[in-house]
Amino acid sequence: MKTGTSLGSSENIDMSRDRCRLVARLIALSAILSVLSLAPPTVLAQTCDRACLTGMMTQFINGLVAHDSSRLPLTDDVRYTEDSRNARLGDGIWKSVTAAGGFRQDYIDTRKQVAAAHVLLREGETQVLYSVLLHVAALKIAGMETLAQRVAAGGRFQPTELGAPIRGMNTPLPAGMRNSREEMIRIALTYPEGLRIGNFTDGGTPFADGSYRVENGVITADQSDPRRRMYDQNIIVHPGIIASVAAVDEENGTVLLWMNFGHTGDSYGVGNALVTFEAFKVWGGKIQSVNAFFKGLPISTGRFWPSSDPVRR
């Protein structure tokens, strides 16, 4: 009898200990869940969607024209560059711009949180072909990257094509013709490869039959025009061309590249190279249209911002 009672007591003690451990674990789990419920939103919840990024660009342009950068949602360590040089926000074009010019083509990269655009601005009678990228982090602008090419009222080449949207750039992608981000980048990069070797055919650059190119607001190539077909144009060799991916608008099917055309003798002025933000509309495995804003800068000009995606060298 005595032995049986002792055994039963031992079992009861063990069961009591197990219950205590279980209760302790449940209390700990409840505490963890309570902490998680009070935690700040995840990183995903702190990203800008397409409408948000588009709105950021609108805020930037409105603030620029108003000469008021205080309107912008900026990070404490925001970085600002003009023509690849670090600059102080509020200087330069922030003082000289007088109006928006009526043209704007956006390139919205939701995956990399970049809002980019080609915008026409005015400084009195001078037209400014303005490329701008906003690098966004946690719903604030962390970086502003700009390139400004000025066209005087009496200049030889006027941006006549910027009175309306660039043909095809905003056309919805045909069903079943969308390329992946990686494919779009690969196809766009065949363009600088064609420039590098001086031949788009040998460069494997796939232009669609109706594709065309607008540079600084002027049509410079058109596959539907026998006089201006891109495959038939004489292109100087650009052996030192450098390309960087600036933004990829996966929804709209556009890739924006930054490029320095490199040394080509004195083709772009003594000691200069063309520097451009050039956009490529890509679907169905082919380049449908091209829109570029460029200017001549010292040949040593780098982008000084990282490529959003890898570029094979």
C-alpha positions as CSV (number, residue, x, y, z in Angstrom):
1,M,0.0,0.0,0.0
2,K,2.7,2.4,1.0
3,T,4.6,1.7,-2.2
4,G,1.5,2.3,-4.4
5,T,0.7,5.6,-2.8
6,S,4.3,6.7,-3.3
7,L,4.2,5.8,-7.0
8,G,0.9,7.7,-7.6
9,S,2.3,10.8,-5.9
10,S,5.3,10.7,-8.2
11,E,3.1,10.5,-11.3
12,N,1.0,13.4,-10.1
13,I,4.1,15.5,-9.5
14,D,5.4,14.8,-13.0
15,M,2.1,15.7,-14.6
16,S,2.0,18.9,-12.6
17,R,5.5,19.8,-13.8
18,D,4.4,19.2,-17.4
19,R,1.4,21.4,-17.0
20,C,3.6,24.2,-15.6
21,R,6.0,23.9,-18.5
22,L,3.1,24.1,-21.0
23,V,1.6,27.1,-19.3
24,A,5.0,28.8,-19.3
25,R,5.4,28.2,-23.0
26,L,1.9,29.5,-23.8
27,I,2.6,32.7,-21.7
28,A,5.9,33.2,-23.6
29,L,4.2,32.6,-27.0
30,S,1.5,35.1,-26.1
31,A,4.1,37.7,-25.1
32,I,5.9,37.2,-28.5
33,L,2.6,37.6,-30.4
34,S,1.8,40.8,-28.5
35,V,5.2,42.3,-29.3
36,L,4.8,41.4,-33.0
37,S,1.3,43.0,-33.1
38,L,2.9,46.3,-31.8
39,A,5.8,46.1,-34.2
40,P,6.1,48.7,-37.0
41,P,4.8,47.7,-40.5
42,T,7.1,45.5,-42.6
43,V,9.5,46.9,-45.2
44,L,6.9,45.8,-47.9
45,A,4.3,48.1,-46.4
46,Q,6.8,51.0,-46.5
47,T,7.3,50.9,-50.3
48,C,5.7,53.2,-52.9
49,D,3.3,51.7,-55.5
50,R,3.0,53.0,-59.0
51,A,0.6,55.8,-58.1
52,C,2.8,56.8,-55.2
53,L,6.0,57.0,-57.3
54,T,4.2,58.9,-60.1
55,G,2.9,61.3,-57.4
56,M,6.5,61.8,-56.1
57,M,7.5,62.9,-59.6
58,T,4.6,65.3,-59.8
59,Q,5.6,66.8,-56.4
60,F,9.2,67.1,-57.6
61,I,8.3,68.9,-60.8
62,N,5.9,71.2,-59.0
63,G,8.4,72.0,-56.3
64,L,11.1,72.7,-58.9
65,V,9.0,75.1,-60.9
66,A,8.0,76.8,-57.7
67,H,11.7,77.0,-56.6
68,D,10.6,75.4,-53.4
69,S,12.3,72.1,-52.4
70,S,10.7,72.2,-49.0
71,R,7.6,70.7,-50.6
72,L,9.4,67.4,-51.1
73,P,9.4,64.5,-48.7
74,L,13.1,64.1,-48.3
75,T,15.3,61.8,-46.2
76,D,17.8,63.5,-43.8
77,D,20.8,62.4,-46.0
78,V,19.2,63.0,-49.4
79,R,21.7,63.2,-52.3
80,Y,21.3,65.5,-55.3
81,T,23.3,65.6,-58.5
82,E,23.2,67.7,-61.7
83,D,25.0,66.4,-64.7
84,S,26.7,63.7,-62.6
85,R,28.1,66.3,-60.1
86,N,27.1,66.6,-56.5
87,A,25.1,69.8,-56.0
88,R,23.2,71.7,-53.4
89,L,19.4,71.3,-53.6
90,G,18.0,74.7,-54.4
91,D,20.9,75.9,-56.6
92,G,21.3,75.7,-60.4
93,I,18.1,75.0,-62.3
94,W,16.1,75.3,-59.0
95,K,16.7,79.1,-59.4
96,S,16.6,79.5,-63.2
97,V,13.6,77.4,-64.3
98,T,10.5,79.5,-65.1
99,A,7.9,77.0,-66.2
100,A,7.1,73.4,-67.1
101,G,7.1,72.9,-70.9
102,G,4.2,70.5,-71.3
103,F,6.0,67.3,-72.1
104,R,6.6,64.5,-69.6
105,Q,7.4,60.8,-70.1
106,D,7.5,58.7,-67.0
107,Y,9.4,55.5,-66.3
108,I,8.2,53.9,-63.1
109,D,10.3,51.1,-61.5
110,T,8.2,49.8,-58.5
111,R,10.6,46.9,-57.9
112,K,13.6,49.2,-57.4
113,Q,11.6,52.2,-56.0
114,V,12.7,54.6,-58.8
115,A,10.6,57.3,-60.4
116,A,12.2,58.6,-63.6
117,A,11.1,61.0,-66.3
118,H,12.0,62.9,-69.4
119,V,10.5,66.4,-68.8
120,L,10.5,69.6,-70.9
121,L,11.1,72.7,-68.8
122,R,11.7,76.4,-69.7
123,E,14.1,79.0,-68.6
124,G,12.5,82.0,-70.3
125,E,12.8,81.4,-74.0
126,T,15.3,78.5,-73.5
127,Q,13.9,75.0,-73.5
128,V,15.4,72.5,-71.1
129,L,15.4,68.8,-71.9
130,Y,15.5,67.5,-68.3
131,S,16.1,63.9,-67.2
132,V,15.4,63.1,-63.6
133,L,15.5,60.0,-61.4
134,L,14.0,60.0,-57.9
135,H,15.5,57.2,-55.7
136,V,12.8,56.5,-53.1
137,A,13.2,54.8,-49.7
138,A,10.5,54.3,-47.0
139,L,8.1,56.7,-48.8
140,K,10.8,59.5,-49.0
141,I,13.1,60.8,-51.7
142,A,16.6,59.6,-50.8
143,G,18.3,60.7,-54.0
144,M,17.7,62.9,-57.1
145,E,19.7,62.4,-60.2
146,T,19.4,64.9,-63.1
147,L,20.7,65.8,-66.5
148,A,19.8,69.1,-68.2
149,Q,20.3,69.9,-71.9
150,R,19.4,73.5,-72.9
151,V,18.2,74.4,-76.4
152,A,18.3,78.1,-77.2
153,A,15.4,79.7,-79.0
154,G,17.5,80.1,-82.1
155,G,19.2,76.8,-82.0
156,R,19.5,74.6,-85.1
157,F,17.7,71.5,-83.7
158,Q,14.4,72.3,-81.9
159,P,12.6,69.6,-80.0
160,T,9.6,69.6,-82.3
161,E,8.5,66.1,-81.3
162,L,7.9,67.1,-77.7
163,G,4.6,68.8,-78.3
164,A,2.8,65.4,-77.8
165,P,3.6,62.0,-76.2
166,I,6.2,60.0,-78.0
167,R,4.5,57.6,-80.3
168,G,4.1,54.2,-78.8
169,M,5.9,54.8,-75.5
170,N,2.6,54.6,-73.5
171,T,0.8,52.0,-75.7
172,P,-0.4,49.1,-73.6
173,L,1.6,45.9,-74.1
174,P,-0.2,43.5,-76.5
175,A,-1.5,40.3,-74.8
176,G,1.2,37.6,-74.6
177,M,4.0,39.9,-75.8
178,R,5.3,41.1,-72.5
179,N,9.0,40.3,-71.8
180,S,10.5,39.7,-68.4
181,R,12.6,42.3,-66.7
182,E,15.8,40.4,-67.5
183,E,14.8,40.0,-71.1
184,M,13.9,43.6,-71.5
185,I,17.3,44.7,-70.1
186,R,19.2,42.2,-72.3
187,I,17.4,43.5,-75.4
188,A,17.9,47.2,-74.5
189,L,21.7,46.5,-74.0
190,T,22.0,45.3,-77.6
191,Y,21.6,49.0,-78.6
192,P,24.9,50.2,-77.0
193,E,26.5,47.0,-78.3
194,G,25.5,48.1,-81.8
195,L,27.0,51.5,-81.2
196,R,30.2,49.9,-79.8
197,I,30.9,48.0,-83.0
198,G,29.3,50.6,-85.3
199,N,26.6,48.3,-86.7
200,F,23.2,47.4,-85.3
201,T,22.9,44.3,-87.5
202,D,26.1,42.8,-86.2
203,G,25.3,44.0,-82.7
204,G,22.1,41.9,-82.8
205,T,19.9,44.9,-82.0
206,P,16.3,43.7,-82.7
207,F,14.3,46.7,-84.0
208,A,10.6,46.2,-84.8
209,D,9.5,47.0,-88.3
210,G,7.8,50.2,-87.2
211,S,10.3,51.3,-84.6
212,Y,11.8,54.8,-84.5
213,R,14.1,57.0,-82.5
214,V,13.7,60.5,-81.0
215,E,16.8,62.2,-79.7
216,N,16.5,65.6,-77.9
217,G,13.0,65.9,-79.4
218,V,14.0,65.3,-83.0
219,I,13.2,62.1,-85.0
220,T,16.6,60.7,-86.1
221,A,15.6,57.2,-87.3
222,D,12.5,55.5,-88.5
223,Q,12.3,51.9,-89.7
224,S,9.2,52.7,-91.7
225,D,11.1,55.4,-93.7
226,P,13.6,54.0,-96.3
227,R,15.7,57.2,-95.8
228,R,16.1,56.8,-92.1
229,R,16.2,53.0,-91.3
230,M,18.3,52.3,-88.3
231,Y,19.9,49.2,-89.8
232,D,21.0,51.3,-92.8
233,Q,22.5,54.2,-91.0
234,N,26.2,54.9,-90.9
235,I,27.3,54.7,-87.3
236,I,30.7,55.8,-86.0
237,V,32.3,53.2,-83.7
238,H,32.0,53.8,-80.0
239,P,34.6,51.4,-78.5
240,G,34.4,53.0,-75.0
241,I,30.7,53.2,-74.6
242,I,29.5,52.6,-71.0
243,A,25.9,51.6,-70.1
244,S,24.1,51.5,-66.7
245,V,20.5,50.5,-66.0
246,A,18.7,53.5,-64.5
247,A,15.1,52.1,-64.3
248,V,12.9,49.4,-65.7
249,D,9.2,50.0,-66.0
250,E,7.9,46.5,-66.1
251,E,4.3,47.4,-66.5
252,N,4.8,49.8,-69.4
253,G,7.6,47.7,-71.0
254,T,10.4,50.4,-71.0
255,V,14.0,50.3,-70.0
256,L,15.9,53.5,-69.2
257,L,19.7,53.3,-69.6
258,W,22.3,55.9,-68.6
259,M,25.1,55.9,-71.2
260,N,28.4,57.7,-71.8
261,F,29.3,57.2,-75.5
262,G,33.0,57.4,-74.8
263,H,35.9,58.6,-76.9
264,T,35.0,59.1,-80.6
265,G,37.6,61.7,-81.6
266,D,36.1,65.2,-81.6
267,S,32.7,64.1,-82.8
268,Y,30.9,65.6,-79.8
269,G,33.4,68.4,-79.1
270,V,37.0,68.4,-78.0
271,G,37.4,66.3,-74.9
272,N,33.6,65.6,-74.8
273,A,31.4,62.5,-75.0
274,L,27.6,62.3,-75.3
275,V,26.0,61.4,-72.0
276,T,22.4,60.3,-72.1
277,F,19.4,58.9,-70.4
278,E,17.9,56.8,-73.2
279,A,14.6,54.9,-73.0
280,F,13.7,51.8,-74.9
281,K,10.1,50.5,-75.4
282,V,10.4,46.7,-75.5
283,W,7.9,44.0,-76.2
284,G,7.6,40.9,-78.3
285,G,11.4,40.6,-78.1
286,K,12.0,43.8,-80.0
287,I,12.7,47.5,-79.5
288,Q,9.6,49.4,-80.6
289,S,10.7,52.9,-80.0
290,V,13.6,54.9,-78.5
291,N,13.6,58.3,-76.7
292,A,16.8,60.0,-75.6
293,F,17.7,63.2,-73.9
294,F,21.5,63.8,-74.1
295,K,24.2,66.4,-73.8
296,G,27.9,66.8,-74.3
297,L,30.0,66.4,-71.2
298,P,33.7,65.7,-70.4
299,I,34.6,62.3,-71.6
300,S,35.5,61.3,-68.0
301,T,31.9,61.8,-66.8
302,G,30.6,58.8,-64.8
303,R,27.1,58.2,-63.6
304,F,28.2,57.9,-59.9
305,W,25.0,56.1,-59.1
306,P,24.8,52.3,-59.0
307,S,23.1,50.4,-61.8
308,S,19.7,49.1,-60.7
309,D,20.4,45.7,-62.4
310,P,23.6,43.8,-63.4
311,V,25.2,44.8,-66.7
312,R,27.4,42.2,-68.4
313,R,30.7,43.6,-69.5
